[in-house]
Amino acid sequence: MKQIFSLAIILLMLSGMVGAQDETPAPIWPSQYYAPYVYPGTFPLAVTAENTGIRFYTLAFILAADSCQPAWGGAALLKNMTYLKPDIDKLRALGGDVMVSFGGAGGDELALVCPNVESLTEQYQMVIDAYSITHLDFDIEGDEIRDPESIERRSLAIAALQATAAESDTSLSVSFTLPVLPTGLTEEGVALLQSAIDNGVVIDGVNIMTMNFGENFPPDKMGDNTIQAAQSLFSQLQELYPDAKDADLWRMIGLTPMIGLNDSHPEVFTLEDAAAVTAFAQEQGIGRISMWSLGRDEECVSQQRIISDSCSGLVHDEFAFSAVFTPFTSAE
């Protein structure tokens, strides 16, 4: 998924954010949830949760700065994002939470830059500690999904993180966000999951980017394409986990469409597609629905049909897609 990060937006947000408050423990996540991708600073999380009912968010993206250190968008160091932790605490007080996503389509994921497993594990742990995170997402695509050395290093680091969490009687849920076609994950995607499994990672979710499928698939059937991709992924998970129950495999699956106009013209994911995907996910017991991205969940200025990071290119009310997806979150 695309990486566009605006420090100007963050600076504007700083003036309107509340000050620090007592830390609120991370809640137990429900078995099914909607957690759209959002850039930190584009929306005040707690206020948005109160106004929309969206309780869970996927914060994008942690990338490597000039050296082996984590930074939002590869530019904003954690220590400079002073407003974010208090906002997460306010969200948690409302019963919500965030997962942090590493990677994305732009910049370098830390595993490409950190020289060894120990340094990589340390940097991942720094992010966990900064925000008291219990859910991590690794969005691996492009050249990074074809780099075996960084994949191996990442797998070993994640396994070490989960071992550390277990020693302290806490849990660390890990998901991988991967490119997909209606026919399923690419060979590289399957190999990445196999590396994680072989190195002892407990994979809680495989979130597929159901977007930009290309000319071999009908561009006006993105809901159907997404459902087919989920079914294909389920078959692949059966091969990776031959002893697992079907319900557990369906629960591992996450679906992330690019709402509205996709980068691959003329693909378009409509509100009707959103309703069909939600119904399928509820029926099959899929664990997660997300979307790219919350910032796009509104129409463009003058109802323009453009591909933008700040609007969908379709005509609809603000947060109309979220209104379809939000009820997917279970009440537990």
Helices and strands as residue ranges (DSSP letters): H 7-14, E 33-34, E 37-38, H 45-52, E 56-64, E 70-72, E 76-77, G 78-80, H 84-93, E 97-103, H 110-113, H 117-131, E 135-139, G 142-146, H 148-167, E 173-181, E 184-185, H 187-198, E 205-210, H 222-240, H 246-252, E 253-257, E 260-261, E 268-269, H 271-284, E 288-289, G 294-296, G 301-303, H 320-325, G 326-328
